[in-house]
Amino acid sequence: MSDIIQLLPDSVANQIAAGEVVQRPASAVKELLENAIDAGANKIQLILKDGGKGLIQVIDNGCGMSVTDARMCFERHATSKVRKAEDLFAIRTMGFRGEAMASIAAISQVEMKTRRHEDELGTMVEIEGSVFLKQEPVATAEGTSISIKNLFYNTPARRNFLKSNPAEMRHVLEEFQRVSLANPTIAFSLHHDGVEIFRLPSSVLKQRIVHLFGNNYNQRLIPVEEETSIINLKGFIGKPEFAKKTRGEQFFFVNNRYIRDTYLNHAVNKAYEDLLPDDHFPLYVLFIDIDPAKIDVNVHPTKTEIKYLDEKSIYAILHSAVKRSIGRFNISPTIDFDQETGFSGMITHKAPEEIVPPSISFNPNFNPFAEASPAKEPTVFSRNSSAAITPSTKNWGSLYEIANHTEAEQTAIDLPGTAPLPDDSLVPVQKQLMQLHNRYIISQIKSGLMLIDQQAAHERILYERFSKNLEDRKGASQQSLFPQTVTLSPNDYELAKSLLEDIKSLGFEVREFGKNTLIIEGIPVDLGSNNVHETKLFEHLIEGFKNSQQELKLDRRDALAKSMARNSAIKSGTALGQQEMNTLIEQLFACQTPNFSISGKPVIQTIGLTELDKKFDK
């Protein structure tokens, strides 16, 4: 039997390596930007076409390469950063594996022009699918310009798995944000399809965050700084009131390298404990500087995961530093709410004022069953008043009116579990209802009583209505008296553009207006009485859509309808009148799935007379 094991050709090996290193255009962007940083550039330009699928070009003013280096950089495992195995444990550069350029060249058409500062002429290299085409002298600027065209052109199966241009562009923007945050002193620019998206001057970290995410972030940031023998920590965290339902604005950098770490993320989230709801996540941009010998960055092909020698100590330092910064900038609630500064008593060392317990006055002769004197008006209860409380009893009977209807007046609705909905003839136009703690609606039914969660019910009503509008493309719009402009982050702007037709189907009238800006000229007619500002409603819609897609992996229209319903529905704690409660119940009964909320939880609960009798030992 002949031998069957043989070495793979270099072109095939490079394509296999490319599958690990280059998964989409954003992966190639990351590698090229990091190479430009390692080359010492202080100005980097990124130019894209078709979300990076047509063209990725990175131009830098770094050190450039010699004729030999320009050819060698496309060989596998060719690197300028590692000379011996020990160097792997002292890495402070971005790239070091020597796989990126070879992998990129295996699946695209590459043209590189480079010149060192001391040379008069530069070098041009052309490679296509790992095949070297030519190398020749060329007049070019100092530094390096690399153009990658038609990514995955020779691996059509991989290219078919790429998403739409807007979706791929959002991934590129994420990588661009990470690299530019890690290097605020470097000037960056980004152009896509001839449109300038970013022009970031050299600056400090706070200014870089504001330039990337918007001017309104200037007031949202809290500085964090801690120096220990294990790590040095610096950066910014967000104020709790600006937390979002998605994790998109959370960045960890270890020795200026972006990393993902759920363990350290937990340390930050725990510092916000009791300040945020469970489904909200704070903003943070945190830099950890640590001895390279105490970490291993060579555990993942994309270098986004790191192992630490002493991760428990790092966790404790991070949690403590973030919690202290929150407290220092007076974010945590204090005992004395009249004081502007939470630590003023500790700082001035003044003796605390005498604590006076609250007192409540009452009338020991009060009889709730006695007739109130018609000559006297009932007095208003005041915490510090010593006056007796004289309530009127003339309307007490109305509290029990719901239980005194005749059989003819009741026309009760019986909706236990998943029973079919009543016919329209059985749903009364008016019926006596009660609201419990402004959260639940109580109604008498033939078999007992029915409880309805008002927020979940309204979400279900709106969800089915918006889903139908998206399907029919006929969402009715109400023209705004004064059109509103909304400025989004570049990521959210790209997302909004990709959703624009569906957003219009919901009833919004929206059009593009310059850089990262949209104009809202109308909102869905269903929201005419909603007190939420148009721009806030639109921002919440985009944020909710991202959250729905991340958590539930819904299709686009379903996620959009769910987001719109959640943000537009009445909330628990909203007082409703009799007519509003009647309308809500009638619309709920008209839904296809009235018994369950859009989260799959029950909307309606029934308590039978038998169960009530048991509670009274009958």
Number of C-alpha atoms within 10 A of each C-alpha: 3 4 5 5 6 6 6 9 8 14 17 13 15 24 23 14 19 23 15 15 21 24 16 21 25 23 19 23 26 20 20 26 26 15 22 26 21 18 18 15 20 17 19 22 19 22 21 25 18 16 24 25 25 17 22 25 22 23 25 27 23 24 19 27 23 15 19 9 14 20 19 16 18 23 18 18 16 18 18 13 17 17 9 7 8 10 14 18 15 16 20 18 15 20 23 20 17 18 23 32 23 26 27 30 28 30 28 24 22 26 20 20 26 31 28 21 16 9 11 12 16 24 23 22 21 19 21 19 24 23 12 14 12 11 17 11 14 15 13 17 19 23 22 28 25 19 20 27 22 19 27 26 18 16 14 11 10 15 17 9 10 15 13 12 16 19 15 18 25 19 18 22 20 16 20 21 20 20 22 22 23 22 20 20 17 20 18 22 19 19 16 18 14 10 11 12 15 19 14 20 16 17 15 13 18 18 18 22 21 16 18 18 16 15 12 9 16 14 11 17 21 20 17 21 16 16 13 9 6 14 18 18 22 19 21 22 22 21 20 20 12 15 18 20 17 20 16 15 16 17 23 21 21 23 19 19 23 22 18 16 14 9 11 18 17 14 19 24 18 16 18 20 11 10 16 17 13 10 10 16 22 22 23 23 23 24 23 19 17 17 14 17 14 15 18 18 23 17 11 12 16 18 18 16 17 17 13 14 11 11 14 12 12 21 16 13 19 27 20 16 18 29 20 16 20 20 14 14 14 14 17 18 11 14 8 10 9 8 11 10 14 20 14 11 13 10 8 8 8 9 8 8 6 6 6 6 6 7 10 11 14 13 11 7 7 12 11 11 7 9 11 16 10 8 6 8 11 14 12 12 16 12 11 10 13 13 14 17 16 18 16 16 12 9 8 9 10 10 9 10 11 17 12 11 14 9 9 7 12 18 19 20 19 19 21 18 12 11 9 13 20 14 10 11 8 12 17 14 12 14 18 17 17 18 19 14 11 15 20 22 21 20 21 23 19 15 16 16 20 21 19 23 20 27 21 29 28 22 27 28 25 24 25 20 17 27 22 16 19 22 13 11 17 14 23 18 20 16 17 14 8 9 15 15 17 18 17 19 15 22 20 17 21 19 19 22 15 15 17 16 15 20 26 22 23 29 24 24 22 20 15 16 13 9 15 18 16 20 17 22 19 21 24 19 16 17 17 13 7 13 9 13 9 21 17 11 18 21 17 19 24 21 18 24 23 22 20 22 16 13 9 9 12 14 10 14 18 19 22 26 28 25 23 25 25 21 19 22 20 19 17 14 13 13 14 17 10 14 13 11 21 20 12 18 19 15 16 24 20 14 17 11 17 24 25 16 20 21 10 9 10 16 23 22 16 19 15 15 14 11 12 13 10 9 9 7 7 8
